[in-house]
Amino acid sequence: MATKAAMLGVIGGSGLYDIPGLTDRREVDTDTPFGRPSDRPVVGRMGDTPVAFLPRHGRGHRLGPTDLPYRANVYAMKALGVTHLLSVSAVGSLQNRVAPLHLLVPDDIVDRTVARGAERTFFGDGVVAHVGIAEPYCPHLRQAVLHAAGASGATVHDGGTYVCIEGPQFSTRAESALHRTWGAAVVGMTAMPEARLAREAELPYATLAMVTDYDVWHEGEGTVTVEMVTAAMAANVEAGRETIRALAEHGLPVASAPSANALAGAIMTDPAAIPAATRRRLGVLVDRYLPPAGE
């Protein structure tokens, strides 16, 4: 069951711009050292579990996948006290068995983004850190999400690789065919660098992938269109909300995750050599590993 300190953070993807049922609900006007997040996070409670919700693309879907403030979004969640981070994302399927309107909880990622630059890490500007990301998803949070997703009534798949493309365009047929030769399960546009940043922020991270289409490889389905994706999203959104409700109700895992001490030994830079402005900016991410600023 959830401990008093546990707090669920949810970053909602395409179609999921709000989660009804939050009590003690309030919007938080948030700024971070990495800019403002996609929108004002909404903080409240579901049962005994504190929850923070952030629409990844902003209300009204104003931000495309390349333009998202990934660092600000993850930092804002960490600063709000989030202890477990769930990403809800619309994806295309790369396998026959993973049909539109199914849910999938991936266990690995291939990063094929090309234009996200500084958003890939919190570090730089005089401080170097190398974190491990062999397991980008927390296995304990994954299992909790799988259990919660079962309450949605949708077909749920355990595991599979998420290929993250740059977008905003969908894949070419050749790209889709290539991704299938890798044995990947789904393709989307937002898992990276979000998963990288969650690991640097030492947040257990999992994705609930909501399948909207068969990408462009499936001969009987034609090409992917916005209309096709939008129609499927409308059906998927309630399954996503039900999963969030069940996850909050059943409680968050307390077992140690790969992210728990991700920065232990990862910061290579001598603390005395870290610029003061960089030290202040990293704030809640590194405070437990570095001496107080000025010492």
Beta strands, then each sheet from edge to edge (+ up, - down):
strand 1: 8-12
strand 2: 23-27
strand 3: 42-46
strand 4: 49-55
strand 5: 84-93
strand 6: 103-105
strand 7: 108-112
strand 8: 156-158
strand 9: 161-165
strand 10: 186-188
strand 11: 205-213
sheet 1: 2+ 3- 4+ 1+ 5+ 10- 9- 7-
sheet 2: 2+ 3- 4+ 1+ 5+ 11+ 6- 8-
end
